[in-house]
Amino acid sequence: MSEHKPIIGITLGDFNGVGPEVTLKALSNNTILKMCTPVIYGSVKVLSKYRKLLNLEEWTLHPVKSIDQISPKRTNVLNCWNENLEIQPGKVTAEAGQNAFIALKSAVADLQNKHIDAIVTAPINKFNIQNEEFKFAGHTEYFTQSFGVQDSLMLLVSEGLRVGVVTGHIPLGAVKESITKEKIISKATILLQTLKRDFGIQKPKIALLGLNPHAGEEGLLGNEEQEIITPVIQELKHKGNMVFGPFPADGFFGTMSYKKYDAVLAMYHDQGLIPFKTIAFESGVNYTAGLPIVRTSPDHGTAYNISGKNVASETSMREAIFLAIDIVNMRKEVIAV
């Protein structure tokens, strides 16, 4: 692993989506080369086709066949895909899903072997990537299993807002039974730990949202707040943590109360991600907290509808790369101290 600049692996995701475009755009600014050594897992041929298709400014790509051939002064591309791929921007194909997994698996192996310092994942299609080795709802679950941890936390990050979710990629109908004392404590503990370790906040202050409208209205609209969430908050407070709530989600975001806290823990996916993406979609980053490694991604999907049209914004991808660099450096500082 690099002793100086972090080596950041970037998986291209579904090559018929916006992954190649936002990756090319994000890395076209040579400032990033001063901060890290990028290694793109995919194909020079795919990137060259998109660069021509999108009329992007040319800069030198450094093709390599293995991680030990990378150059710290160039944008490296580790060729792990078949060179005869049929690129069809905006189309859902089995081939694109298969190759998205090949890139992901290759990068994860290099991360496990400490050849790279972090992974930034471009968007996948959660359906066409499914195979015997990938039977997961998304990247988060795959990384959680690959690195042998009991639990992780999907944490959406922007400059002024951090939102984690207790339940992630599950049907809405399954949320209520999944909201347990043990699960909330696990997610809140991961959130508190990551704020300290990865964001350098010594005494983090977090807010928990209620599950029901108006946070249950004293039991009138549901008992989960009184029976589960409030006792969890009290238990965490007794351990010396600055944990507050449960807050009604609508009023909490509507009055911008989130600005008073270092992070927010929502009870389910859309409760947290709808306000987050409304406030910070352009610059938001998805970070998998609670892992021994660093993994970030843009907070958007494959966006097939705009793929290949040179209109996709690279801001979220660039911020995902920056966040990965920052966390790797932060963890090194913590170890040094």
N, C-alpha and C positions, 0 to 999 in steps of 0.2 A: 504494500500500500504506500502511496506517496507520503513523504515526510513534509512536503511543502504544499503545493497546490492540490486540492482534492481531485481525485479522478472520478468524474461523474458519468455513469452509464445512462444512456437515453434509449429506451426501446421505442421503435417507431409505431407500434400498435397496428391497427388496421390500415394497410397502405392505400385503401380506397376512400378513407376518411381524411380528415384534415391534419392528421398526425405528421406526415412528411412536410406539409406546408408550414405548420407552426414551428416545427423543429428547425427547418431551414431558415426561416425568418428570425427566430430567436437567436440562432447561432451566427447569423450574418454580421452581427456587431462584434468586432474583434476584441472589445473590452472583456468579454466573457473569457477569452483565452488567457487574460492576465489573472483571472480569479480561479480558474479550474482547467483541468484537461478533459474535454468532452470526448466520450466514446459512444457513437451511435451504433446500436445493434439493429441491423437490417441489411441494406444493400446499396452500394454505390450506384448501381444501375437504376434502382427505383428513385433515388434522390436526384440523379442526373435528369431523369425523365420529368420529374416535377419541377426541377429548376428551369428546364427549357419551357415546360408548359406554362409556368407562372412568370416567366421573364424576370427571374430573380437575379440580382447581381451575383456574378461569379466570384467565388473564392475557392481556394485549394482545399479539396477533401483528401484525406490521407487514408487510402484503403489498406486494411490489415486483415490477416487471416486468423490471428490469435492476439490475445491481450498483451503479450510480451513484446509486440512489435509497435506499440503506440508511440506517438511523438508528443511530448508535453507542449510543443509550440504550434500544434496543428489541430484541426477538427478531424478526429479519427472516425473511420467507419469500419466496424467489424462486420465483414461479409458473412452472414449466416443464412442467407436466403438463396434459393435457386435463382439463377440469372435469367431464366426464361419465364418470368412471371407476367401475367396479363393484367396490366394496370387499367382499371376502369373506375375513375373517380365517381363517387356517388353510388356505386353498385355494391350490394351485399353478396360476397362470393365465399365459397368454402375455402378457396385457396388463400384468400386474405386472412381468414380466421386462423388457418393452420400456421401460416407464417408469423402472425402476431404472437402465437404461442411459442414458436421456435425462438424468436428474438427474446421473449420474456424468460424462457427457460435458460437460455444461454447467459443472459445478464445475471440472473439469480445465481447460477453456478459460479460466475466470476465474483459475485458479491460474497457468497458463502466461503469462497477460497481467498477472500481478502485481496483480490486483484483490483477491485474498484472500491471507492469509499461510499457511494450512494447510487440509488437508481431513481431516475425520473421517467415515469411511464406515460407515453402518449396514449390517447384513448383507444380502447378495444370495443368491439361489438360483443356484448356478453352472450350472444347466441352462437355466432359462427366460430367462436374460439373454443367452444365446448368439445372435449375429447376425453379419452380414458385417463389422462393425467390432469386435466383441468375440468373439474366438476364443481365449480364455485360460482357464486352470485356475482363475483367481481374480483378485481385486483386485491382488495383489502383482505378478503378471506384466504386468497391464495398465499399471500405473503405471511399471514398469521400462521398458517400451517407449515409453510416452507421453513420458517425460522423457529418452529417448535415452541411457541408461546401459547399459554392458555387463553389469553384474551388480548385484544388490541382495541384501538379507538379510532374511528373515522373523525378526523379533525379538519374542518375547513378554516383556512387561515387567510387573512388579509391584514393590511397595515393597522386598521382600526377595529378589527372584529375577529374573534376565534369562536367557532361553534363546533361542539362535539355532539354525537348522538348516542343514546343508550342502546337503541335498536336501529339496525341499518337496513340492509336489503332483505326485508321480509314483508309479506302482505300486511296491509293495514289491519285486517281482521285478526292477525296474530300478535299485534302489538300489546294489547291489554294483558294477555296472559304472560307475556315476556317481561313485563315490568315488575321485577322482583327486587327485594332489598339487596340480595347478593349481587345482582347484575348492576344496579345503580352504584353500589359501593365500589365494585370493580372498575367501572368506567370513570367514576369521579376520582378514584385513586390514581388511575393512569393519567388523567387530565392534570391533576395536581403535580404529579411527578414530572410529566413532560414540560410543564410550564417552568419548573425549576431547572431541569437538566438541559432541555433543548432551547429554551427561550430566555434563560438567565434571570427569571423572576423569582427572587428569594422567598417572598411571602405572597404567593398568588391568591387572588380573590376571585371566586367563581360563583356564578348564579345558576341555580337549577330551575327549569321550567316545570309547570304542572302538566299533567297528562290531559286533564279535562278542560272544557271551556271555563274561563274564569277561575282556573285552578281548583275546580270542584265546588266553589261557592259554599264552603263549610259543609260539604257532604251532600248538598242539594243536587249537584250535577255529577256526582261520582265520589267514591271514597278512597281512591288510590293516594290522593295527596295526604289525607289524614292518617291512613293506615300504613303507607309504605314510604312515600317521599319525605314527608316531614320528619319521621323518626330517623331516616338515613341522614338527613341534614344535621339533626341534633347529635347523632353519633359521631359524625365527622367533625363537628365543632368541638365536641368533648375531647377529641384527639389533637386539638390545637389548630385545626384548619379553618380558613376563612371561607365558609360556604354559606350561601344565603338562598332563600326561596321558601316554598315553590312560588314562582311568579306566573301570572296569566300570560301566555305567549304573545297574544295580540297587543296588549297594552305595554308589555315590556319592550317590544321592538318599536311600537308606535310612538312611544315617548322617548326613544333612544336611550333607555336605561342601560343598555348593553355597554355604553361608554364608561360606566362606573366600574366595570369588572374586567378582569384579564381574560376571562373566557366564560362561555355559556354552555351548559349541558342540557340539550333538548332530549325529550323522551323518545321521539321517533324521527325518521328520515326527513319527511317533508316539513315537519314542524320547525326543524332547524335550517334545512337547506333552502326553503323558499325565501325566508327573510335574508339569509346570507347572500344568495345569488341576486336578490333584488338590490341589495346594498353594495355588493362587491363582486359582481359576476365577472367584470372585465379583468380584474387583477387577482381573483381568488385562486387559492391553491388547496388541493386535497393532500393532507399529510396523514400517514398511518402512524399514530402514536402508540407507544408501548412495545415497539419492536427493538431488538438489539442492533438493528441496522436502520439506515435512513432511506425512506421511500416517499417521494412526493409525486404529484401529477397535476396537470391543469384541472380546473373544476368544471370542464365541459366535456361533452361526448364527441363521437365521431363526426357529427355535423355533416352527414352525407349530402345534404341539400346545398351546401356551399363548397363542397370539396372540388378542388381544381379550378376554382374561379378567381383565385387571388384576392379574396375578400376576408378570409379568416384572420382574426387578430391573434398575434403571437404573444400578447401581453401576459396571459395566464401561464403559458409555457415558460416564458422568460422568468416570471416570478417564481415558478416551481423550481427552476434551476437555481435561482438565487437563494431560495429558502433551503434547498438541499445543501448548498455550499455553507450557508450560515450555520445550519445545525451541525454539520460535520465539524466545522471550526469550533463551535460552542462546546461540543462534546470533548474535543481535544483539550480545550482550555480547562474544562472541569477535571479531566484526568490529570492534567499537569498540576493543577492546584492540589 
